[in-house]
């Protein structure tokens, strides 16, 4: 018995809004979903891969999926999608989804803006330095470059709120790493 997976994609930086991008033809402009086994290998059934499946205005559907746990990966061709270049992350998200027998499973994926991605990478590098995993001399040029890129534009409104939260929590985490 198989299931259907319905995946919706938020507008960039707007978790409760649907993405307005029309369906693309892979690998052209557009957003694409890929269904992967938990080891990262593509799901193939009867010789057909579940991906790339184009999103049409934020909606993609995959039918005839065997019950099990999967990774849903969403990628965007970032060149001029919805009228802007590099507005969203190229890889929106990996999401674990559990498809049960004879059901329709719905999954909504937050499409954060690129500011979110760069800011989280800065924080991750700070964590790695604080944890003694990466030398500060190695991390510093990368952090400086990412911070310079972050100055190029404003984050999406919802991303800005999330980044404030992540930054605050991150500072608390860093304080525990430093004693």
Number of C-alpha atoms within 10 A of each C-alpha: 10 15 19 20 22 15 20 22 29 22 22 24 24 18 17 12 14 19 23 17 19 17 19 19 14 14 12 14 19 24 32 28 25 19 27 21 15 15 8 12 11 18 19 14 11 5 7 9 14 20 19 18 21 25 25 19 19 23 23 18 18 18 12 13 23 16 16 14 14 22 21 23 20 26 20 23 20 19 15 12 20 16 9 10 11 15 21 24 21 19 18 24 17 16 15 16 17 15 20 18 15 14 14 17 17 14 16 16 20 20 27 26 25 24 26 22 19 18 18 16 16 19 17 14 20 20 18 16 19 18 13 11 10 14 13 15 9 11 15 15 11 14 20 12 12 17 16 10 13 17 10 9 9 12 19 19 13 16 22 16 12 15 19 11 12 16 15 12 12 18 15 11 13 18 11 10 13 8 5
